[in-house]
Amino acid sequence: MNGVWGTCVYSDHWESDVDLIDRIYLGLGYSFKVWNNLYVDPNYTMPAKADADGDREGTLNLGVSYKF
């Protein structure tokens, strides 16, 4: 699909006793063309593994990009 994109983010800024899966975040976003090559990129990112309560609270993010 044109404009849809996904992310997989690995963070190494954790204690050494944390499992690998706890450091991975997955996301999905879409690029909306605003003007010429300027885009607004809303995306949703959530942890790959649920917490102790079984929740996976994610975050809704908004980015701005310029494509060359």
All heavy atoms as TSV, in Angstrom:
chain	resi	resn	atom	element	x	y	z
A	1	MET	N	N	0.848	-1.185	0.000
A	1	MET	CA	C	0.000	0.000	0.000
A	1	MET	C	C	0.887	1.239	0.000
A	1	MET	O	O	1.863	1.304	0.733
A	1	MET	CB	C	-0.877	0.020	1.229
A	1	MET	CG	C	-1.903	-1.038	1.291
A	1	MET	SD	S	-2.837	-0.688	2.776
A	1	MET	CE	C	-4.064	-1.872	2.663
A	2	ASN	N	N	0.512	2.201	-0.746
A	2	ASN	CA	C	1.288	3.422	-0.838
A	2	ASN	C	C	1.043	4.303	0.387
A	2	ASN	O	O	-0.081	4.630	0.700
A	2	ASN	CB	C	0.906	4.168	-2.117
A	2	ASN	CG	C	1.910	5.222	-2.459
A	2	ASN	OD1	O	2.983	5.274	-1.897
A	2	ASN	ND2	N	1.550	6.057	-3.409
A	3	GLY	N	N	2.094	4.685	1.070
A	3	GLY	CA	C	1.999	5.561	2.226
A	3	GLY	C	C	1.983	4.842	3.561
A	3	GLY	O	O	2.189	5.452	4.599
A	4	VAL	N	N	1.741	3.537	3.585
A	4	VAL	CA	C	1.726	2.778	4.834
A	4	VAL	C	C	3.130	2.255	5.109
A	4	VAL	O	O	3.810	1.776	4.212
A	4	VAL	CB	C	0.726	1.597	4.741
A	4	VAL	CG1	C	0.768	0.753	5.999
A	4	VAL	CG2	C	-0.671	2.108	4.496
A	5	TRP	N	N	3.564	2.329	6.360
A	5	TRP	CA	C	4.886	1.840	6.712
A	5	TRP	C	C	4.868	1.244	8.119
A	5	TRP	O	O	3.981	1.523	8.913
A	5	TRP	CB	C	5.937	2.945	6.615
A	5	TRP	CG	C	5.548	4.233	7.275
A	5	TRP	CD1	C	4.844	5.262	6.714
A	5	TRP	CD2	C	5.824	4.619	8.614
A	5	TRP	NE1	N	4.681	6.262	7.621
A	5	TRP	CE2	C	5.267	5.903	8.803
A	5	TRP	CE3	C	6.483	4.033	9.668
A	5	TRP	CZ2	C	5.357	6.584	10.008
A	5	TRP	CZ3	C	6.569	4.716	10.870
A	5	TRP	CH2	C	6.018	5.980	11.016
A	6	GLY	N	N	5.818	0.388	8.375
A	6	GLY	CA	C	5.926	-0.259	9.672
A	6	GLY	C	C	7.293	-0.024	10.286
A	6	GLY	O	O	8.250	0.304	9.586
A	7	THR	N	N	7.369	-0.176	11.609
A	7	THR	CA	C	8.641	-0.002	12.304
A	7	THR	C	C	8.865	-1.149	13.283
A	7	THR	O	O	7.925	-1.746	13.792
A	7	THR	CB	C	8.689	1.317	13.103
A	7	THR	OG1	O	7.679	1.291	14.112
A	7	THR	CG2	C	8.499	2.510	12.223
A	8	CYS	N	N	10.109	-1.412	13.519
A	8	CYS	CA	C	10.539	-2.325	14.572
A	8	CYS	C	C	11.728	-1.646	15.241
A	8	CYS	O	O	12.759	-1.427	14.608
A	8	CYS	CB	C	10.929	-3.677	14.006
A	8	CYS	SG	S	11.462	-4.831	15.275
A	9	VAL	N	N	11.570	-1.284	16.510
A	9	VAL	CA	C	12.599	-0.536	17.226
A	9	VAL	C	C	13.155	-1.397	18.349
A	9	VAL	O	O	12.398	-1.975	19.134
A	9	VAL	CB	C	12.018	0.771	17.806
A	9	VAL	CG1	C	13.074	1.524	18.585
A	9	VAL	CG2	C	11.436	1.634	16.711
A	10	TYR	N	N	14.460	-1.471	18.426
A	10	TYR	CA	C	15.147	-2.189	19.494
A	10	TYR	C	C	15.887	-1.168	20.338
A	10	TYR	O	O	16.645	-0.355	19.819
A	10	TYR	CB	C	16.136	-3.199	18.907
A	10	TYR	CG	C	17.048	-3.805	19.942
A	10	TYR	CD1	C	16.579	-4.779	20.799
A	10	TYR	CD2	C	18.360	-3.388	20.062
A	10	TYR	CE1	C	17.400	-5.340	21.755
A	10	TYR	CE2	C	19.195	-3.943	21.013
A	10	TYR	CZ	C	18.713	-4.906	21.860
A	10	TYR	OH	O	19.528	-5.447	22.806
A	11	SER	N	N	15.651	-1.190	21.635
A	11	SER	CA	C	16.318	-0.265	22.535
A	11	SER	C	C	17.354	-1.008	23.368
A	11	SER	O	O	17.040	-2.003	24.010
A	11	SER	CB	C	15.290	0.398	23.454
A	11	SER	OG	O	15.950	1.215	24.392
A	12	ASP	N	N	18.582	-0.534	23.369
A	12	ASP	CA	C	19.609	-1.170	24.198
A	12	ASP	C	C	19.854	-0.368	25.474
A	12	ASP	O	O	20.826	-0.583	26.172
A	12	ASP	CB	C	20.901	-1.354	23.415
A	12	ASP	CG	C	21.528	-0.040	22.998
A	12	ASP	OD1	O	20.873	1.007	23.132
A	12	ASP	OD2	O	22.669	-0.061	22.521
A	13	HIS	N	N	18.963	0.546	25.791
A	13	HIS	CA	C	19.093	1.391	26.978
A	13	HIS	C	C	18.283	0.801	28.139
A	13	HIS	O	O	17.354	1.409	28.640
A	13	HIS	CB	C	18.605	2.794	26.651
A	13	HIS	CG	C	18.959	3.791	27.700
A	13	HIS	ND1	N	18.615	3.667	29.010
A	13	HIS	CD2	C	19.646	4.949	27.617
A	13	HIS	CE1	C	19.055	4.693	29.696
A	13	HIS	NE2	N	19.678	5.489	28.865
A	14	TRP	N	N	18.599	-0.410	28.540
A	14	TRP	CA	C	17.894	-1.108	29.618
A	14	TRP	C	C	18.905	-1.797	30.517
A	14	TRP	O	O	20.065	-1.925	30.182
A	14	TRP	CB	C	16.944	-2.165	29.046
A	14	TRP	CG	C	15.837	-1.587	28.255
A	14	TRP	CD1	C	15.851	-1.319	26.915
A	14	TRP	CD2	C	14.561	-1.170	28.709
A	14	TRP	NE1	N	14.667	-0.787	26.515
A	14	TRP	CE2	C	13.858	-0.683	27.604
A	14	TRP	CE3	C	13.945	-1.167	29.949
A	14	TRP	CZ2	C	12.568	-0.198	27.699
A	14	TRP	CZ3	C	12.655	-0.693	30.045
A	14	TRP	CH2	C	11.984	-0.213	28.937
A	15	GLU	N	N	18.416	-2.296	31.627
A	15	GLU	CA	C	19.259	-3.094	32.502
A	15	GLU	C	C	19.641	-4.388	31.787
A	15	GLU	O	O	18.919	-4.876	30.945
A	15	GLU	CB	C	18.522	-3.431	33.806
A	15	GLU	CG	C	18.125	-2.222	34.611
A	15	GLU	CD	C	16.817	-1.612	34.154
A	15	GLU	OE1	O	15.976	-2.332	33.580
A	15	GLU	OE2	O	16.645	-0.411	34.340
A	16	SER	N	N	20.744	-4.968	32.142
A	16	SER	CA	C	21.228	-6.157	31.444
A	16	SER	C	C	20.394	-7.400	31.717
A	16	SER	O	O	20.463	-8.364	30.974
A	16	SER	CB	C	22.687	-6.428	31.819
A	16	SER	OG	O	22.785	-6.660	33.221
A	17	ASP	N	N	19.580	-7.408	32.779
A	17	ASP	CA	C	18.793	-8.595	33.103
A	17	ASP	C	C	17.422	-8.615	32.424
A	17	ASP	O	O	16.636	-9.522	32.630
A	17	ASP	CB	C	18.628	-8.733	34.612
A	17	ASP	CG	C	17.908	-7.545	35.238
A	17	ASP	OD1	O	17.877	-6.474	34.615
A	17	ASP	OD2	O	17.378	-7.711	36.354
A	18	VAL	N	N	17.134	-7.651	31.563
A	18	VAL	CA	C	15.862	-7.589	30.848
A	18	VAL	C	C	15.941	-8.448	29.588
A	18	VAL	O	O	16.944	-8.435	28.881
A	18	VAL	CB	C	15.519	-6.127	30.472
A	18	VAL	CG1	C	14.256	-6.054	29.652
A	18	VAL	CG2	C	15.378	-5.283	31.731
A	19	ASP	N	N	14.886	-9.226	29.326
A	19	ASP	CA	C	14.855	-10.095	28.142
A	19	ASP	C	C	14.864	-9.278	26.855
A	19	ASP	O	O	14.413	-8.137	26.823
A	19	ASP	CB	C	13.606	-10.971	28.147
A	19	ASP	CG	C	13.640	-12.008	29.249
A	19	ASP	OD1	O	14.742	-12.377	29.680
A	19	ASP	OD2	O	12.554	-12.446	29.667
A	20	LEU	N	N	15.337	-9.894	25.793
A	20	LEU	CA	C	15.412	-9.247	24.479
A	20	LEU	C	C	14.039	-8.778	24.001
A	20	LEU	O	O	13.896	-7.667	23.502
A	20	LEU	CB	C	16.020	-10.211	23.459
A	20	LEU	CG	C	16.032	-9.730	22.016
A	20	LEU	CD1	C	16.990	-8.561	21.859
A	20	LEU	CD2	C	16.423	-10.846	21.092
A	21	ILE	N	N	13.001	-9.604	24.165
A	21	ILE	CA	C	11.663	-9.251	23.679
A	21	ILE	C	C	11.099	-8.018	24.398
A	21	ILE	O	O	10.283	-7.290	23.848
A	21	ILE	CB	C	10.698	-10.462	23.786
A	21	ILE	CG1	C	9.426	-10.230	22.991
A	21	ILE	CG2	C	10.373	-10.764	25.235
A	21	ILE	CD1	C	9.597	-10.297	21.520
A	22	ASP	N	N	11.561	-7.758	25.633
A	22	ASP	CA	C	11.109	-6.580	26.376
A	22	ASP	C	C	11.673	-5.287	25.798
A	22	ASP	O	O	11.202	-4.206	26.120
A	22	ASP	CB	C	11.512	-6.687	27.845
A	22	ASP	CG	C	10.771	-7.785	28.564
A	22	ASP	OD1	O	9.614	-8.068	28.188
A	22	ASP	OD2	O	11.337	-8.369	29.507
A	23	ARG	N	N	12.666	-5.383	24.962
A	23	ARG	CA	C	13.317	-4.201	24.376
A	23	ARG	C	C	12.808	-3.867	22.982
A	23	ARG	O	O	13.266	-2.925	22.365
A	23	ARG	CB	C	14.813	-4.441	24.291
A	23	ARG	CG	C	15.464	-4.717	25.602
A	23	ARG	CD	C	16.916	-4.996	25.400
A	23	ARG	NE	N	17.545	-5.410	26.635
A	23	ARG	CZ	C	18.828	-5.583	26.776
A	23	ARG	NH1	N	19.633	-5.403	25.746
A	23	ARG	NH2	N	19.329	-5.957	27.923
A	24	ILE	N	N	11.865	-4.648	22.454
A	24	ILE	CA	C	11.399	-4.464	21.077
A	24	ILE	C	C	10.025	-3.798	21.056
A	24	ILE	O	O	9.126	-4.180	21.800
A	24	ILE	CB	C	11.344	-5.818	20.337
A	24	ILE	CG1	C	12.745	-6.407	20.247
A	24	ILE	CG2	C	10.737	-5.656	18.957
A	24	ILE	CD1	C	12.797	-7.778	19.645
A	25	TYR	N	N	9.897	-2.801	20.192
A	25	TYR	CA	C	8.635	-2.090	19.988
A	25	TYR	C	C	8.259	-2.176	18.516
A	25	TYR	O	O	9.107	-2.018	17.644
A	25	TYR	CB	C	8.770	-0.624	20.400
A	25	TYR	CG	C	8.916	-0.463	21.886
A	25	TYR	CD1	C	10.151	-0.612	22.513
A	25	TYR	CD2	C	7.816	-0.173	22.679
A	25	TYR	CE1	C	10.285	-0.487	23.879
A	25	TYR	CE2	C	7.938	-0.039	24.046
A	25	TYR	CZ	C	9.175	-0.199	24.636
A	25	TYR	OH	O	9.280	-0.075	25.990
A	26	LEU	N	N	6.989	-2.424	18.240
A	26	LEU	CA	C	6.483	-2.540	16.870
A	26	LEU	C	C	5.505	-1.415	16.596
A	26	LEU	O	O	4.772	-0.991	17.489
A	26	LEU	CB	C	5.780	-3.886	16.689
A	26	LEU	CG	C	6.619	-5.116	17.021
A	26	LEU	CD1	C	5.749	-6.355	16.985
A	26	LEU	CD2	C	7.788	-5.238	16.076
A	27	GLY	N	N	5.474	-0.946	15.361
A	27	GLY	CA	C	4.584	0.156	15.038
A	27	GLY	C	C	4.104	0.130	13.605
A	27	GLY	O	O	4.642	-0.574	12.748
A	28	LEU	N	N	3.079	0.918	13.364
A	28	LEU	CA	C	2.484	1.049	12.043
A	28	LEU	C	C	2.124	2.518	11.844
A	28	LEU	O	O	1.606	3.165	12.756
A	28	LEU	CB	C	1.228	0.181	11.947
A	28	LEU	CG	C	0.564	0.059	10.592
A	28	LEU	CD1	C	1.503	-0.642	9.610
A	28	LEU	CD2	C	-0.720	-0.718	10.722
A	29	GLY	N	N	2.406	3.044	10.659
A	29	GLY	CA	C	2.131	4.447	10.395
A	29	GLY	C	C	1.649	4.676	8.976
A	29	GLY	O	O	1.618	3.761	8.151
A	30	TYR	N	N	1.267	5.915	8.719
A	30	TYR	CA	C	0.802	6.306	7.396
A	30	TYR	C	C	1.311	7.710	7.099
A	30	TYR	O	O	1.297	8.583	7.964
A	30	TYR	CB	C	-0.723	6.292	7.341
A	30	TYR	CG	C	-1.253	6.520	5.949
A	30	TYR	CD1	C	-1.291	5.488	5.034
A	30	TYR	CD2	C	-1.684	7.773	5.549
A	30	TYR	CE1	C	-1.760	5.696	3.738
A	30	TYR	CE2	C	-2.155	7.990	4.269
A	30	TYR	CZ	C	-2.193	6.952	3.366
A	30	TYR	OH	O	-2.647	7.160	2.098
A	31	SER	N	N	1.756	7.943	5.878
A	31	SER	CA	C	2.255	9.254	5.456
A	31	SER	C	C	1.191	9.988	4.640
A	31	SER	O	O	0.744	9.490	3.612
A	31	SER	CB	C	3.520	9.104	4.601
A	31	SER	OG	O	4.588	8.626	5.360
A	32	PHE	N	N	0.799	11.166	5.142
A	32	PHE	CA	C	-0.151	12.035	4.433
A	32	PHE	C	C	0.619	13.173	3.776
A	32	PHE	O	O	1.351	13.900	4.448
A	32	PHE	CB	C	-1.162	12.661	5.408
A	32	PHE	CG	C	-2.096	11.684	6.024
A	32	PHE	CD1	C	-1.871	11.211	7.302
A	32	PHE	CD2	C	-3.216	11.244	5.332
A	32	PHE	CE1	C	-2.739	10.321	7.891
A	32	PHE	CE2	C	-4.093	10.349	5.906
A	32	PHE	CZ	C	-3.850	9.882	7.190
A	33	LYS	N	N	0.456	13.309	2.469
A	33	LYS	CA	C	1.129	14.396	1.759
A	33	LYS	C	C	0.396	15.700	2.053
A	33	LYS	O	O	-0.812	15.813	1.867
A	33	LYS	CB	C	1.139	14.124	0.262
A	33	LYS	CG	C	1.982	15.092	-0.519
A	33	LYS	CD	C	2.102	14.656	-1.965
A	33	LYS	CE	C	3.075	15.537	-2.704
A	33	LYS	NZ	N	3.269	15.082	-4.073
A	34	VAL	N	N	1.156	16.702	2.534
A	34	VAL	CA	C	0.586	17.997	2.878
A	34	VAL	C	C	0.800	19.006	1.757
A	34	VAL	O	O	-0.134	19.665	1.318
A	34	VAL	CB	C	1.205	18.540	4.194
A	34	VAL	CG1	C	0.660	19.905	4.527
A	34	VAL	CG2	C	0.959	17.574	5.332
A	35	TRP	N	N	2.052	19.089	1.296
A	35	TRP	CA	C	2.391	20.075	0.271
A	35	TRP	C	C	3.705	19.671	-0.371
A	35	TRP	O	O	4.673	19.376	0.341
A	35	TRP	CB	C	2.495	21.442	0.926
A	35	TRP	CG	C	2.844	22.562	0.021
A	35	TRP	CD1	C	2.068	23.089	-0.964
A	35	TRP	CD2	C	4.050	23.307	0.027
A	35	TRP	NE1	N	2.724	24.112	-1.566
A	35	TRP	CE2	C	3.953	24.272	-0.976
A	35	TRP	CE3	C	5.206	23.254	0.771
A	35	TRP	CZ2	C	4.955	25.174	-1.251
A	35	TRP	CZ3	C	6.214	24.146	0.511
A	35	TRP	CH2	C	6.076	25.101	-0.498
A	36	ASN	N	N	3.754	19.653	-1.699
A	36	ASN	CA	C	4.953	19.231	-2.446
A	36	ASN	C	C	5.525	17.945	-1.860
A	36	ASN	O	O	4.901	16.917	-1.944
A	36	ASN	CB	C	5.994	20.338	-2.511
A	36	ASN	CG	C	5.568	21.450	-3.440
A	36	ASN	OD1	O	4.690	21.285	-4.274
A	36	ASN	ND2	N	6.191	22.603	-3.292
A	37	ASN	N	N	6.686	18.001	-1.230
A	37	ASN	CA	C	7.315	16.815	-0.645
A	37	ASN	C	C	7.249	16.797	0.879
A	37	ASN	O	O	8.000	16.093	1.536
A	37	ASN	CB	C	8.769	16.715	-1.087
A	37	ASN	CG	C	8.882	16.402	-2.559
A	37	ASN	OD1	O	7.961	15.837	-3.146
A	37	ASN	ND2	N	9.993	16.756	-3.168
A	38	LEU	N	N	6.343	17.576	1.463
A	38	LEU	CA	C	6.179	17.648	2.912
A	38	LEU	C	C	5.055	16.715	3.343
A	38	LEU	O	O	3.952	16.754	2.783
A	38	LEU	CB	C	5.858	19.088	3.331
A	38	LEU	CG	C	5.714	19.332	4.819
A	38	LEU	CD1	C	7.056	19.119	5.522
A	38	LEU	CD2	C	5.208	20.749	5.061
A	39	TYR	N	N	5.330	15.865	4.331
A	39	TYR	CA	C	4.378	14.853	4.790
A	39	TYR	C	C	4.168	14.945	6.293
A	39	TYR	O	O	5.075	15.336	7.037
A	39	TYR	CB	C	4.883	13.446	4.466
A	39	TYR	CG	C	4.895	13.125	3.009
A	39	TYR	CD1	C	5.913	13.581	2.177
A	39	TYR	CD2	C	3.898	12.356	2.440
A	39	TYR	CE1	C	5.927	13.286	0.830
A	39	TYR	CE2	C	3.900	12.051	1.086
A	39	TYR	CZ	C	4.921	12.513	0.295
A	39	TYR	OH	O	4.931	12.216	-1.030
A	40	VAL	N	N	2.994	14.559	6.751
A	40	VAL	CA	C	2.694	14.364	8.157
A	40	VAL	C	C	2.547	12.860	8.352
A	40	VAL	O	O	1.852	12.197	7.590
A	40	VAL	CB	C	1.400	15.108	8.564
A	40	VAL	CG1	C	1.008	14.768	9.981
A	40	VAL	CG2	C	1.571	16.597	8.400
A	41	ASP	N	N	3.219	12.328	9.378
A	41	ASP	CA	C	3.302	10.881	9.564
A	41	ASP	C	C	2.792	10.445	10.940
A	41	ASP	O	O	3.584	10.272	11.869
A	41	ASP	CB	C	4.749	10.415	9.413
A	41	ASP	CG	C	5.371	10.845	8.106
A	41	ASP	OD1	O	4.710	10.711	7.076
A	41	ASP	OD2	O	6.528	11.314	8.125
A	42	PRO	N	N	1.485	10.230	11.111
A	42	PRO	CA	C	1.010	9.673	12.381
A	42	PRO	C	C	1.350	8.185	12.437
A	42	PRO	O	O	1.340	7.495	11.423
A	42	PRO	CB	C	-0.498	9.895	12.335
A	42	PRO	CG	C	-0.826	9.979	10.889
A	42	PRO	CD	C	0.388	10.544	10.210
A	43	ASN	N	N	1.692	7.713	13.636
A	43	ASN	CA	C	1.991	6.294	13.792
A	43	ASN	C	C	1.653	5.838	15.199
A	43	ASN	O	O	1.550	6.641	16.121
A	43	ASN	CB	C	3.448	5.992	13.443
A	43	ASN	CG	C	4.414	6.636	14.397
A	43	ASN	OD1	O	4.615	6.166	15.501
A	43	ASN	ND2	N	5.024	7.748	13.972
A	44	TYR	N	N	1.463	4.544	15.343
A	44	TYR	CA	C	1.162	3.939	16.637
A	44	TYR	C	C	2.227	2.891	16.921
A	44	TYR	O	O	2.507	2.032	16.091
A	44	TYR	CB	C	-0.221	3.281	16.609
A	44	TYR	CG	C	-0.647	2.746	17.949
A	44	TYR	CD1	C	-1.111	3.594	18.937
A	44	TYR	CD2	C	-0.571	1.393	18.229
A	44	TYR	CE1	C	-1.499	3.111	20.171
A	44	TYR	CE2	C	-0.952	0.898	19.460
A	44	TYR	CZ	C	-1.416	1.769	20.426
A	44	TYR	OH	O	-1.796	1.290	21.655
A	45	THR	N	N	2.837	2.979	18.105
A	45	THR	CA	C	3.903	2.071	18.498
A	45	THR	C	C	3.542	1.409	19.822
A	45	THR	O	O	3.066	2.072	20.733
A	45	THR	CB	C	5.231	2.839	18.651
A	45	THR	OG1	O	5.505	3.533	17.441
A	45	THR	CG2	C	6.383	1.910	18.963
A	46	MET	N	N	3.786	0.096	19.897
A	46	MET	CA	C	3.488	-0.643	21.123
A	46	MET	C	C	4.566	-1.679	21.400
A	46	MET	O	O	5.277	-2.103	20.484
A	46	MET	CB	C	2.125	-1.313	21.023
A	46	MET	CG	C	2.017	-2.330	19.918
A	46	MET	SD	S	0.365	-2.955	19.687
A	46	MET	CE	C	0.359	-4.317	20.786
A	47	PRO	N	N	4.709	-2.092	22.675
A	47	PRO	CA	C	5.709	-3.119	22.997
A	47	PRO	C	C	5.363	-4.460	22.352
A	47	PRO	O	O	4.189	-4.794	22.179
A	47	PRO	CB	C	5.643	-3.236	24.515
A	47	PRO	CG	C	4.761	-2.146	24.999
A	47	PRO	CD	C	4.007	-1.607	23.849
A	48	ALA	N	N	6.371	-5.226	22.005
A	48	ALA	CA	C	6.153	-6.541	21.405
A	48	ALA	C	C	5.638	-7.546	22.435
A	48	ALA	O	O	4.978	-8.510	22.088
A	48	ALA	CB	C	7.445	-7.054	20.784
A	49	LYS	N	N	5.917	-7.304	23.710
A	49	LYS	CA	C	5.503	-8.218	24.769
A	49	LYS	C	C	4.599	-7.486	25.755
A	49	LYS	O	O	4.863	-6.343	26.124
A	49	LYS	CB	C	6.733	-8.757	25.501
A	49	LYS	CG	C	6.414	-9.744	26.595
A	49	LYS	CD	C	7.682	-10.211	27.280
A	49	LYS	CE	C	7.362	-11.096	28.460
A	49	LYS	NZ	N	8.575	-11.422	29.221
A	50	ALA	N	N	3.547	-8.157	26.183
A	50	ALA	CA	C	2.630	-7.582	27.173
A	50	ALA	C	C	3.328	-7.486	28.533
A	50	ALA	O	O	4.230	-8.267	28.847
A	50	ALA	CB	C	1.379	-8.439	27.282
A	51	ASP	N	N	2.877	-6.535	29.368
A	51	ASP	CA	C	3.451	-6.398	30.704
A	51	ASP	C	C	2.864	-7.458	31.651
A	51	ASP	O	O	2.124	-8.346	31.235
A	51	ASP	CB	C	3.254	-4.981	31.241
A	51	ASP	CG	C	1.796	-4.598	31.414
A	51	ASP	OD1	O	0.922	-5.476	31.309
A	51	ASP	OD2	O	1.532	-3.412	31.670
A	52	ALA	N	N	3.165	-7.356	32.924
A	52	ALA	CA	C	2.727	-8.359	33.902
A	52	ALA	C	C	1.203	-8.446	34.007
A	52	ALA	O	O	0.663	-9.499	34.338
A	52	ALA	CB	C	3.328	-8.037	35.263
A	53	ASP	N	N	0.502	-7.346	33.711
A	53	ASP	CA	C	-0.963	-7.330	33.770
A	53	ASP	C	C	-1.599	-7.783	32.458
A	53	ASP	O	O	-2.818	-7.814	32.339
A	53	ASP	CB	C	-1.465	-5.927	34.113
A	53	ASP	CG	C	-1.011	-5.472	35.489
A	53	ASP	OD1	O	-0.880	-6.351	36.372
A	53	ASP	OD2	O	-0.783	-4.266	35.678
A	54	GLY	N	N	-0.797	-8.081	31.461
A	54	GLY	CA	C	-1.310	-8.501	30.168
A	54	GLY	C	C	-1.638	-7.345	29.237
A	54	GLY	O	O	-2.254	-7.535	28.200
A	55	ASP	N	N	-1.232	-6.138	29.610
A	55	ASP	CA	C	-1.504	-4.946	28.795
A	55	ASP	C	C	-0.329	-4.643	27.881
A	55	ASP	O	O	0.820	-4.930	28.203
A	55	ASP	CB	C	-1.763	-3.732	29.687
A	55	ASP	CG	C	-3.005	-3.888	30.535
A	55	ASP	OD1	O	-3.953	-4.555	30.069
A	55	ASP	OD2	O	-3.024	-3.343	31.656
A	56	ARG	N	N	-0.642	-4.028	26.747
A	56	ARG	CA	C	0.380	-3.537	25.810
A	56	ARG	C	C	0.045	-2.100	25.459
A	56	ARG	O	O	-0.318	-1.807	24.331
A	56	ARG	CB	C	0.379	-4.357	24.533
A	56	ARG	CG	C	0.965	-5.689	24.652
A	56	ARG	CD	C	1.137	-6.243	23.270
A	56	ARG	NE	N	1.181	-7.675	23.335
A	56	ARG	CZ	C	1.506	-8.441	22.332
A	56	ARG	NH1	N	1.769	-7.907	21.172
A	56	ARG	NH2	N	1.545	-9.732	22.461
A	57	GLU	N	N	0.157	-1.208	26.404
A	57	GLU	CA	C	-0.168	0.185	26.130
A	57	GLU	C	C	0.850	0.773	25.172
A	57	GLU	O	O	2.043	0.783	25.445
A	57	GLU	CB	C	-0.196	0.985	27.419
A	57	GLU	CG	C	-1.415	0.708	28.248
A	57	GLU	CD	C	-1.585	1.709	29.366
A	57	GLU	OE1	O	-1.229	2.880	29.166
A	57	GLU	OE2	O	-2.067	1.293	30.409
A	58	GLY	N	N	0.364	1.263	24.062
A	58	GLY	CA	C	1.219	1.872	23.068
A	58	GLY	C	C	1.104	3.380	23.103
A	58	GLY	O	O	0.417	3.953	23.951
A	59	THR	N	N	1.766	4.009	22.164
A	59	THR	CA	C	1.722	5.465	22.068
A	59	THR	C	C	1.381	5.879	20.643
A	59	THR	O	O	1.806	5.238	19.681
A	59	THR	CB	C	3.071	6.104	22.451
A	59	THR	OG1	O	4.090	5.594	21.604
A	59	THR	CG2	C	3.424	5.827	23.894
A	60	LEU	N	N	0.617	6.935	20.537
A	60	LEU	CA	C	0.298	7.536	19.254
A	60	LEU	C	C	1.265	8.689	19.059
A	60	LEU	O	O	1.372	9.572	19.914
A	60	LEU	CB	C	-1.148	8.030	19.230
A	60	LEU	CG	C	-1.626	8.631	17.923
A	60	LEU	CD1	C	-1.558	7.600	16.809
A	60	LEU	CD2	C	-3.050	9.139	18.081
A	61	ASN	N	N	1.994	8.673	17.965
A	61	ASN	CA	C	3.030	9.661	17.693
A	61	ASN	C	C	2.702	10.411	16.414
A	61	ASN	O	O	1.969	9.913	15.555
A	61	ASN	CB	C	4.389	8.970	17.544
A	61	ASN	CG	C	4.712	8.095	18.719
A	61	ASN	OD1	O	4.869	8.556	19.811
A	61	ASN	ND2	N	4.770	6.790	18.474
A	62	LEU	N	N	3.269	11.589	16.281
A	62	LEU	CA	C	3.067	12.390	15.077
A	62	LEU	C	C	4.420	12.892	14.625
A	62	LEU	O	O	5.160	13.526	15.391
A	62	LEU	CB	C	2.136	13.566	15.360
A	62	LEU	CG	C	1.769	14.425	14.172
A	62	LEU	CD1	C	1.000	13.609	13.155
A	62	LEU	CD2	C	0.940	15.603	14.621
A	63	GLY	N	N	4.762	12.610	13.373
A	63	GLY	CA	C	6.024	13.057	12.819
A	63	GLY	C	C	5.795	13.920	11.580
A	63	GLY	O	O	4.713	13.912	10.979
A	64	VAL	N	N	6.817	14.660	11.225
A	64	VAL	CA	C	6.799	15.484	10.013
A	64	VAL	C	C	8.035	15.089	9.214
A	64	VAL	O	O	9.122	14.936	9.759
A	64	VAL	CB	C	6.848	16.983	10.366
A	64	VAL	CG1	C	6.910	17.828	9.099
A	64	VAL	CG2	C	5.636	17.370	11.196
A	65	SER	N	N	7.870	14.879	7.922
A	65	SER	CA	C	9.002	14.484	7.094
A	65	SER	C	C	8.986	15.239	5.770
A	65	SER	O	O	7.963	15.701	5.312
A	65	SER	CB	C	8.995	12.974	6.841
A	65	SER	OG	O	7.827	12.596	6.140
A	66	TYR	N	N	10.173	15.350	5.199
A	66	TYR	CA	C	10.347	15.953	3.893
A	66	TYR	C	C	11.073	14.930	3.046
A	66	TYR	O	O	12.163	14.484	3.406
A	66	TYR	CB	C	11.142	17.250	3.973
A	66	TYR	CG	C	11.209	17.975	2.651
A	66	TYR	CD1	C	10.172	18.810	2.261
A	66	TYR	CD2	C	12.286	17.811	1.804
A	66	TYR	CE1	C	10.215	19.477	1.045
A	66	TYR	CE2	C	12.345	18.470	0.587
A	66	TYR	CZ	C	11.303	19.298	0.217
A	66	TYR	OH	O	11.337	19.942	-0.988
A	67	LYS	N	N	10.495	14.522	1.942
A	67	LYS	CA	C	11.089	13.480	1.109
A	67	LYS	C	C	11.781	14.106	-0.098
A	67	LYS	O	O	11.197	14.909	-0.813
A	67	LYS	CB	C	9.996	12.496	0.671
A	67	LYS	CG	C	9.390	11.815	1.878
A	67	LYS	CD	C	8.357	10.813	1.500
A	67	LYS	CE	C	7.744	10.213	2.761
A	67	LYS	NZ	N	6.723	9.259	2.491
A	68	PHE	N	N	13.023	13.709	-0.295
A	68	PHE	CA	C	13.823	14.213	-1.405
A	68	PHE	C	C	13.625	13.391	-2.641
A	68	PHE	O	O	13.433	12.241	-2.655
A	68	PHE	CB	C	15.319	14.196	-1.040
A	68	PHE	CG	C	15.640	15.095	0.091
A	68	PHE	CD1	C	15.764	14.599	1.378
A	68	PHE	CD2	C	15.814	16.443	-0.106
A	68	PHE	CE1	C	16.076	15.418	2.432
A	68	PHE	CE2	C	16.121	17.292	0.944
A	68	PHE	CZ	C	16.253	16.762	2.221
